[in-house]
Amino acid sequence: MAITAALVKDLRDRTGAGMMDAKKALTETNGDMEAAIDWLRTKGLAKAAKKSDRTAAEGLVAVQVQGGRGVAIEVNSETDFVGKNADFQAMVASFAQAAMGANSVEELKAAKINGKTVEEILTEKIATIGENMSLRRMAVLEGETVVSYVHNAAADGMGKIGVLVAMKGGNDAFGRQVAMHIAAANPASLSQADLDPAVVEKEKNVQMEIARESGKPEAVIEKMIVGRMQKFMAEVTLLGQAFVVNPDLTVEAAAKEAGVEITGFLRLEVGEGIVVEKEDFAAEVAKVGRA
């Protein structure tokens, strides 16, 4: 695969690595971006990659809670300006309300609001506002108590990040603190038991390579990995993370003090995981000139 300047720049932006290091990483991994990031980490040349840096889409996430059921939806638009449009916000709010009776994006698209399906309403709004839009995601969380939180709220119940927390126990104030923590810390799972084994294995392999770069014996490396993986688990699992409200306690310990058990959570961020190719201004002007 050809290692282009744009590919090198993308890797540099995501890792902070130098130009030559980024180019070498891509060459060693045949242009595989994720593998190149891991290669740089093993050489100590990059910080842990943040996939959120790839977020490019705009729009809103909306949350709705009724009793022990909470839903979160994501509706995307092309520009942030549309996210501030009152008509767009009203549409998203109506979709979130309709989602209380659905279990998937497909069901939500078919749900009716004032005689029209959600999909029909979205199509009409695209024609009215003049931007492409999509109902991208929907997630459901159920529990004894469900608490919601929206970060960077654009209107009531909607913003850039939506969080739902399920608990056993009725401490809503504590639940909101946990939801705020999740918005900021973005844990990968509730606990170690819920963490994707592939994620664990990948991190272990990366840490093994980093340790081997030190030249230490395998027996020493094995002991090092145990400690490093324990640290990794504490960083990526909600219950193991230091609680932002009181960093002296883990979230799990704080929950025990509050008399609740956290049973689940979900977090949606606008544009999460969407990669939009960006064209530099000069290339854009040149393209227009040739049209």
C-alpha positions as a printed NumPy array, in Angstrom:
array([[  0.   ,   0.   ,   0.   ],
       [  1.292,   3.482,  -0.904],
       [  2.232,   5.54 ,   2.166],
       [  0.84 ,   8.971,   1.308],
       [  1.568,  12.271,   3.031],
       [ -2.093,  12.431,   4.107],
       [ -1.804,   9.022,   5.78 ],
       [  1.349,  10.094,   7.613],
       [ -0.326,  13.316,   8.746],
       [ -3.363,  11.403,  10.027],
       [ -1.131,   9.111,  12.083],
       [  0.832,  12.073,  13.456],
       [ -2.389,  13.865,  14.427],
       [ -3.655,  10.793,  16.253],
       [ -0.442,   9.885,  18.073],
       [  1.778,  12.955,  18.322],
       [  4.637,  10.983,  16.734],
       [  7.29 ,  12.624,  14.55 ],
       [  6.972,  12.579,  10.777],
       [  9.735,  10.018,  10.148],
       [  8.51 ,   7.771,  12.977],
       [  4.964,   7.906,  11.62 ],
       [  6.163,   7.078,   8.11 ],
       [  8.272,   4.174,   9.372],
       [  5.348,   2.801,  11.411],
       [  3.09 ,   2.85 ,   8.354],
       [  5.776,   1.245,   6.223],
       [  6.327,  -1.518,   8.786],
       [  2.588,  -2.233,   8.942],
       [  1.822,  -1.874,   5.227],
       [ -0.343,   1.209,   5.805],
       [ -2.599,  -0.331,   8.478],
       [ -3.467,   2.658,  10.696],
       [ -4.456,   0.726,  13.831],
       [ -1.416,  -1.557,  13.553],
       [  0.815,   1.494,  13.035],
       [ -0.525,   3.064,  16.226],
       [  0.275,  -0.136,  18.135],
       [  3.75 ,  -0.228,  16.536],
       [  4.461,   3.318,  17.722],
       [  3.215,   2.465,  21.222],
       [  5.545,  -0.542,  21.447],
       [  8.437,   1.757,  20.564],
       [  7.359,   4.34 ,  23.13 ],
       [  6.736,   6.874,  20.374],
       [  3.027,   7.465,  20.841],
       [  0.433,   8.045,  23.495],
       [ -2.498,   5.636,  23.654],
       [ -4.61 ,   6.258,  20.566],
       [ -7.874,   8.076,  21.131],
       [-10.431,   6.929,  18.63 ],
       [-12.629,   9.858,  19.626],
       [-10.229,  12.041,  17.621],
       [-11.803,  10.515,  14.528],
       [-15.225,  11.92 ,  15.358],
       [-16.33 ,  14.189,  12.518],
       [-20.153,  14.045,  12.184],
       [-22.486,  16.601,  13.758],
       [-26.001,  16.421,  15.204],
       [-27.465,  15.547,  18.599],
       [-27.804,  12.712,  21.074],
       [-31.094,  12.667,  23.014],
       [-31.99 ,  10.683,  26.127],
       [-35.349,   9.793,  27.632],
       [-36.174,   7.936,  30.866],
       [-39.47 ,   6.545,  32.066],
       [-39.406,   4.431,  35.197],
       [-36.818,   1.688,  34.874],
       [-36.301,   2.133,  31.123],
       [-34.025,   4.61 ,  29.411],
       [-33.314,   5.196,  25.728],
       [-30.661,   7.168,  23.89 ],
       [-30.701,   8.042,  20.196],
       [-28.281,   9.756,  17.835],
       [-29.486,  11.872,  14.916],
       [-26.72 ,  13.174,  12.663],
       [-26.557,  16.263,  10.489],
       [-23.85 ,  17.7  ,   8.274],
       [-23.173,  20.831,  10.332],
       [-23.246,  21.893,  13.96 ],
       [-25.45 ,  24.811,  12.926],
       [-28.343,  22.419,  12.286],
       [-27.939,  20.979,  15.776],
       [-28.836,  24.425,  17.116],
       [-31.928,  24.68 ,  14.899],
       [-35.146,  24.658,  16.95 ],
       [-37.03 ,  22.599,  14.343],
       [-34.285,  19.991,  14.279],
       [-34.227,  19.841,  18.083],
       [-38.003,  19.412,  18.242],
       [-37.774,  16.559,  15.748],
       [-35.03 ,  14.834,  17.747],
       [-37.059,  15.21 ,  20.963],
       [-40.09 ,  13.603,  19.314],
       [-37.916,  10.732,  18.066],
       [-36.572,  10.152,  21.59 ],
       [-40.107,  10.032,  22.955],
       [-41.139,   7.555,  20.251],
       [-38.081,   5.442,  21.07 ],
       [-39.598,   4.578,  24.44 ],
       [-41.832,   2.144,  22.548],
       [-39.115,   0.717,  20.292],
       [-36.211,  -1.687,  20.711],
       [-34.1  ,  -0.947,  17.642],
       [-33.389,   1.732,  15.046],
       [-35.492,  -0.215,  12.551],
       [-38.492,  -0.256,  14.898],
       [-38.028,   3.428,  15.663],
       [-37.932,   4.366,  11.971],
       [-41.256,   2.575,  11.512],
       [-42.864,   4.157,  14.602],
       [-45.551,   6.756,  13.894],
       [-45.759,  10.308,  15.187],
       [-48.961,  12.151,  14.294],
       [-49.712,   9.69 ,  11.509],
       [-46.274,   9.745,   9.868],
       [-43.417,   7.346,  10.394],
       [-40.182,   8.609,  11.9  ],
       [-38.438,   7.832,   8.617],
       [-40.963,   9.934,   6.666],
       [-40.567,  12.842,   9.084],
       [-36.782,  12.672,   8.741],
       [-37.016,  12.654,   4.935],
       [-39.281,  15.716,   4.985],
       [-36.928,  17.528,   7.366],
       [-33.985,  16.846,   5.052],
       [-35.909,  18.563,   2.244],
       [-36.896,  21.487,   4.497],
       [-33.526,  22.169,   6.131],
       [-31.454,  21.224,   3.09 ],
       [-28.894,  19.017,   4.826],
       [-28.416,  15.303,   4.802],
       [-29.473,  13.725,   8.13 ],
       [-29.642,  10.228,   9.537],
       [-31.092,   8.401,  12.494],
       [-27.892,   6.522,  13.207],
       [-28.171,   4.755,  16.537],
       [-30.538,   3.808,  19.326],
       [-29.68 ,   2.105,  22.623],
       [-31.841,   0.906,  25.514],
       [-30.926,   0.479,  29.186],
       [-33.184,  -1.024,  31.829],
       [-32.796,  -1.357,  35.577],
       [-34.381,  -0.832,  38.952],
       [-33.422,   2.853,  38.694],
       [-32.22 ,   4.578,  35.527],
       [-30.645,   8.045,  35.61 ],
       [-29.703,  10.212,  32.622],
       [-27.219,  12.984,  31.952],
       [-26.485,  15.094,  28.867],
       [-23.152,  16.839,  28.395],
       [-22.956,  20.081,  26.402],
       [-26.742,  20.265,  26.356],
       [-28.228,  22.09 ,  23.366],
       [-31.756,  21.747,  24.75 ],
       [-33.552,  19.752,  27.439],
       [-32.457,  16.107,  27.238],
       [-30.179,  16.462,  24.232],
       [-26.608,  17.438,  23.486],
       [-23.256,  16.121,  22.305],
       [-22.951,  13.259,  24.812],
       [-25.809,  11.312,  26.374],
       [-25.367,   8.908,  29.303],
       [-27.698,   6.464,  31.042],
       [-26.868,   4.661,  34.295],
       [-28.811,   1.704,  35.741],
       [-28.649,   1.005,  39.479],
       [-30.113,  -1.025,  42.264],
       [-31.012,   1.597,  44.832],
       [-32.756,   4.924,  44.486],
       [-29.966,   7.472,  44.916],
       [-30.626,   9.68 ,  41.87 ],
       [-28.11 ,  12.331,  42.934],
       [-25.316,   9.771,  43.075],
       [-26.488,   8.249,  39.794],
       [-26.16 ,  11.622,  38.114],
       [-22.613,  11.986,  39.464],
       [-21.739,   8.585,  38.005],
       [-23.313,   9.587,  34.683],
       [-21.186,  12.745,  34.629],
       [-18.126,  10.61 ,  35.387],
       [-18.963,   8.313,  32.456],
       [-19.356,  11.285,  30.116],
       [-15.868,  12.476,  31.061],
       [-13.977,   9.175,  31.504],
       [-15.65 ,   7.126,  28.742],
       [-15.112,   3.655,  30.278],
       [-15.004,   0.696,  27.905],
       [-17.112,  -1.571,  30.129],
       [-18.786,  -1.859,  33.525],
       [-16.255,  -4.324,  34.941],
       [-13.421,  -6.59 ,  33.887],
       [-15.917,  -9.415,  33.33 ],
       [-17.72 ,  -7.307,  30.688],
       [-14.61 ,  -6.204,  28.809],
       [-14.167,  -7.56 ,  25.28 ],
       [-11.524, -10.344,  25.464],
       [-10.073,  -9.135,  22.154],
       [ -9.413,  -5.707,  23.702],
       [ -7.686,  -7.32 ,  26.673],
       [ -5.55 ,  -9.569,  24.476],
       [ -4.546,  -6.708,  22.203],
       [ -3.475,  -4.54 ,  25.137],
       [ -1.555,  -7.431,  26.691],
       [  0.334,  -8.006,  23.426],
       [  1.181,  -4.31 ,  23.162],
       [  2.413,  -4.219,  26.76 ],
       [  4.478,  -7.372,  26.174],
       [  6.226,  -5.75 ,  23.215],
       [  6.84 ,  -2.555,  25.193],
       [  8.342,  -4.588,  28.036],
       [ 10.531,  -6.62 ,  25.662],
       [ 11.961,  -3.403,  24.248],
       [ 13.509,  -2.899,  27.698],
       [ 15.567,  -6.072,  27.242],
       [ 14.534,  -7.576,  30.567],
       [ 14.265, -11.374,  31.011],
       [ 10.94 , -13.061,  30.179],
       [ 10.358, -13.999,  33.846],
       [ 10.617, -10.339,  34.851],
       [  8.449,  -9.277,  31.919],
       [  5.651, -11.648,  32.998],
       [  5.548,  -9.986,  36.428],
       [  5.606,  -6.534,  34.842],
       [  2.653,  -7.427,  32.626],
       [  0.508,  -8.473,  35.605],
       [  0.879,  -5.01 ,  37.139],
       [  0.408,  -3.196,  33.854],
       [ -2.76 ,  -5.121,  33.03 ],
       [ -4.182,  -4.4  ,  36.491],
       [ -3.544,  -0.709,  35.827],
       [ -5.174,  -1.017,  32.397],
       [ -8.295,  -2.628,  33.904],
       [ -8.558,   0.157,  36.459],
       [ -8.354,   2.746,  33.696],
       [-10.918,   1.29 ,  31.271],
       [-13.587,  -0.299,  33.503],
       [-16.168,   1.934,  35.171],
       [-16.107,   0.19 ,  38.551],
       [-12.303,   0.233,  38.633],
       [-11.837,   3.887,  37.678],
       [-11.022,   6.584,  40.216],
       [-14.281,   8.474,  40.821],
       [-14.037,  12.011,  39.426],
       [-16.025,  13.386,  42.367],
       [-13.663,  11.761,  44.877],
       [-10.486,  10.356,  43.245],
       [ -9.521,   8.651,  46.525],
       [-12.296,   6.128,  45.85 ],
       [-13.005,   3.88 ,  42.897],
       [-16.482,   4.175,  41.395],
       [-17.289,   0.781,  42.891],
       [-16.244,   1.894,  46.386],
       [-18.161,   5.165,  46.029],
       [-21.274,   3.223,  45.009],
       [-21.025,   1.056,  48.112],
       [-20.763,   4.177,  50.272],
       [-23.862,   5.561,  48.543],
       [-25.752,   2.319,  49.152],
       [-26.285,   1.465,  45.479],
       [-25.107,  -1.134,  42.98 ],
       [-24.361,   0.019,  39.441],
       [-25.766,  -2.628,  37.099],
       [-25.16 ,  -1.065,  33.7  ],
       [-24.536,   2.064,  31.666],
       [-24.47 ,   3.339,  28.124],
       [-22.834,   6.366,  26.558],
       [-23.48 ,   7.829,  23.106],
       [-21.396,  10.646,  21.656],
       [-22.302,  12.478,  18.486],
       [-20.347,  11.223,  15.495],
       [-18.492,   8.582,  17.497],
       [-16.56 ,   6.279,  15.168],
       [-17.503,   8.128,  11.978],
       [-14.572,   9.1  ,   9.805],
       [-15.15 ,  11.912,   7.319],
       [-12.498,  12.562,   4.709],
       [-11.448,  16.184,   4.821],
       [-10.187,  17.959,   1.744],
       [ -7.799,  20.873,   2.082],
       [ -9.09 ,  24.242,   0.984],
       [ -6.735,  24.564,  -2.007],
       [ -7.849,  21.184,  -3.38 ],
       [-11.485,  22.148,  -2.882],
       [-11.022,  25.429,  -4.78 ],
       [ -9.172,  23.617,  -7.579],
       [-11.987,  21.125,  -7.899],
       [-14.555,  23.922,  -8.161],
       [-12.419,  25.657, -10.801],
       [-12.383,  22.525, -12.949],
       [-16.17 ,  22.062, -12.724]])
